[in-house]
Amino acid sequence: MTTSNRKILIVEDDDSVFEMMEMVLSERHAIVRAKDGEEALSAVLSQKPDLVLLDIGIPKIDGLKVTETLRGDAATSHIPILIITGNDDSEKRISAFNLGADDFLGKPFKAKELAARVSSKIRRIEEAQSEPEVLVCGNLKAKPQNMEVRIADHLVSLSVLEFNLLKHFLTNPNRIISREELLKVVWNGAMVGERTIDTHMVSLRKHLKGFDHQIATVYSAGYILKPNDSG
């Protein structure tokens, strides 16, 4: 499937906003619409979109709950979610990222910005489909396409953010990775503080019990993935 025929679900109850988005995106993509959270969850299961553009302030089930539901279901957890919210809604943006959203677009937005954000997400989809089926590090195996992680054949449950953190370390072993790099790669440059990054790192480490490697803190520099027996 090429970038010209991806299926995009737009979850937006405002007709004028939807019509603008459809006009911008329909030339290159197949567009599906949902007007509220219930329709959105139903459409994801029936239409199997490649990307979801999700307004937070939708009726019945809000966008945060929809995000949480999609991320909690193995059948939908891999679908990228671009959150649409007001530019001054920083708390909801942070909440959306913590629930597993991939990016955000602040209202009001311009057509060129919408097109650029969607193109970026589509590129990442295609990059993910071309990456290795399994990432192996010591006794850990990770499958990026369904976010499955096993340590010595024991299944490990990770959130989307935790998996994306782990994947970045697995593809960059034995290299110091700064918090700024993690912010750019995992949080897409969202306005979150170092404490948020550190909190997710603590949670990730707790889930990796039995892993024969460690994600060690490098004082004033960041983190590094290395074998447990490294000095």
C-alpha positions in Angstrom: 0.0 0.0 0.0 1.4 3.4 -1.0 1.1 6.8 0.6 -1.6 7.6 -2.0 -4.2 5.1 -0.8 -4.0 4.9 3.0 -7.3 4.8 4.9 -7.8 7.6 7.4 -10.5 7.8 10.0 -11.4 11.4 10.9 -13.3 11.7 14.2 -14.7 15.2 14.2 -18.2 16.4 15.1 -17.8 19.9 13.5 -19.0 19.7 9.9 -17.0 22.7 8.7 -13.7 21.3 10.3 -14.3 17.9 8.8 -15.0 19.2 5.4 -11.8 21.2 5.4 -9.8 18.1 6.5 -11.6 15.9 3.9 -10.8 18.4 1.1 -7.1 18.4 2.1 -6.7 14.7 2.5 -9.1 12.9 0.2 -7.1 13.5 -3.0 -4.4 11.0 -1.7 -6.3 9.0 0.9 -9.5 7.2 1.5 -11.5 9.1 4.2 -13.8 7.6 6.8 -15.7 9.8 9.2 -17.1 9.3 12.8 -18.9 12.1 14.6 -18.6 10.8 18.2 -16.6 8.3 20.3 -19.0 5.4 19.9 -18.9 5.7 16.1 -15.1 6.0 16.3 -14.6 2.8 18.1 -17.0 1.0 15.8 -15.4 2.4 12.7 -11.9 1.4 13.8 -13.0 -2.2 14.1 -15.0 -2.3 10.9 -12.9 -0.1 8.6 -9.4 -0.9 10.0 -7.9 2.5 9.2 -4.2 3.1 8.9 -4.4 6.4 10.8 -6.9 8.0 13.2 -7.3 11.8 13.4 -9.1 12.2 16.7 -10.7 15.3 18.2 -10.6 15.3 22.0 -13.9 17.1 22.4 -16.3 14.7 20.7 -19.7 13.6 22.1 -20.6 10.4 24.0 -17.1 9.1 24.5 -14.3 11.8 24.5 -11.1 11.5 22.6 -9.0 10.6 25.7 -11.2 7.6 26.5 -11.2 6.5 22.8 -7.4 6.7 22.8 -7.2 4.6 26.0 -9.6 2.0 24.6 -7.8 1.7 21.3 -4.4 1.4 23.0 -5.8 -1.3 25.4 -6.9 -3.6 22.6 -4.3 -5.7 20.9 -6.3 -5.5 17.7 -6.1 -1.7 17.5 -3.1 -0.8 19.7 -0.7 -0.4 16.7 -2.9 2.2 14.8 -1.3 5.7 15.0 -3.5 8.4 16.6 -3.1 12.1 15.9 -5.0 14.0 18.5 -6.7 17.3 17.5 -7.1 19.7 20.4 -7.1 23.4 21.3 -3.7 25.1 21.2 -4.1 26.1 24.9 -5.1 22.6 26.1 -1.6 21.5 27.2 -2.9 19.3 30.1 -5.1 17.2 27.7 -2.2 16.9 25.3 0.0 15.5 28.0 -2.8 13.1 29.0 -3.2 12.0 25.4 0.5 11.3 25.1 0.5 9.3 28.4 -2.4 7.2 27.0 -0.4 6.5 23.9 -1.3 9.1 21.3 1.4 9.6 18.6 1.1 13.3 17.9 -1.2 16.3 18.2 -2.5 19.1 16.0 -3.7 22.3 17.7 -6.9 24.1 16.6 -7.1 26.3 14.6 -4.7 24.7 12.1 -3.8 25.4 8.5 -4.3 23.0 5.6 -0.6 22.8 5.0 0.1 21.8 8.6 -2.6 19.1 8.5 -1.1 17.7 5.3 2.4 17.8 6.7 1.4 16.0 10.0 -0.5 13.3 8.1 2.4 12.8 5.7 4.8 12.4 8.6 2.6 9.8 10.2 2.2 7.9 6.9 6.0 7.8 6.5 6.3 6.4 10.0 3.8 3.7 9.2 5.7 2.7 6.1 9.0 2.8 8.0 7.5 0.5 10.7 6.4 -2.0 8.1 9.9 -2.2 6.7 11.7 -2.6 10.0 12.7 -6.0 11.4 9.9 -8.3 12.4 11.7 -9.1 15.7 14.2 -7.1 17.7 16.5 -9.2 19.8 18.7 -8.2 22.7 20.0 -10.9 25.0 17.0 -12.9 26.3 14.5 -10.2 25.2 12.6 -10.3 21.9 10.3 -7.5 20.8 7.9 -7.5 17.8 7.3 -3.8 16.7 4.3 -4.6 14.5 2.2 -5.8 17.4 4.2 -4.4 20.3 4.8 -7.9 21.8 7.7 -8.2 24.2 9.0 -11.4 25.7 11.8 -12.0 28.2 12.9 -15.6 28.2 9.5 -16.5 26.7 7.6 -14.6 29.4 5.2 -12.1 27.9 5.7 -8.6 29.2 2.9 -6.0 29.0 4.0 -2.5 28.1 2.2 0.7 27.3 2.7 2.3 23.9 5.1 4.9 25.4 7.0 2.2 27.3 7.3 0.1 24.1 8.5 3.0 22.0 11.1 3.9 24.7 12.3 0.2 24.7 12.4 0.0 20.9 14.6 3.1 20.7 17.0 1.6 23.2 17.0 -1.8 21.4 17.8 -0.1 18.1 20.6 2.0 19.8 22.3 -0.4 22.2 25.5 0.6 24.0 24.9 4.3 23.1 24.1 7.1 25.6 20.7 8.5 24.7 19.8 11.9 26.1 16.5 13.0 27.5 16.3 15.5 24.6 16.6 12.7 22.1 13.9 10.6 23.9 11.6 13.7 23.9 12.0 14.2 20.2 11.7 10.5 19.1 9.1 9.2 21.6 7.1 12.2 22.6 7.4 14.0 19.2 8.7 17.1 20.9 5.7 17.6 23.1 5.9 19.9 26.0 6.6 17.4 28.8 9.2 17.8 31.5 12.2 15.6 32.4 10.2 14.3 35.3 7.7 12.8 32.9 10.4 11.0 31.0 12.0 9.7 34.2 8.7 8.5 35.5 8.1 6.4 32.3 11.7 5.1 32.5 11.1 3.9 36.1 8.0 2.2 35.0 9.7 0.6 32.0 12.5 -0.8 34.1 10.0 -2.4 36.5 8.5 -4.3 33.6 11.8 -5.6 32.5 12.5 -7.8 35.5 14.6 -10.8 34.3 16.1 -9.0 31.3 19.8 -9.8 31.1 20.5 -6.2 30.1 19.9 -2.9 31.9 18.9 0.6 30.9 21.3 2.5 33.1 21.3 6.1 34.0 24.3 8.1 32.9 24.6 11.1 35.2 23.9 14.5 33.4 23.8 12.7 30.0 20.8 10.4 29.8 20.5 6.6 29.6 22.2 3.6 28.0 21.2 0.0 27.3 24.0 -2.4 28.2 24.6 -5.9 29.5 24.1 -6.4 33.2 27.6 -7.6 33.6 29.1 -4.3 32.1 31.2 -2.2 34.4 
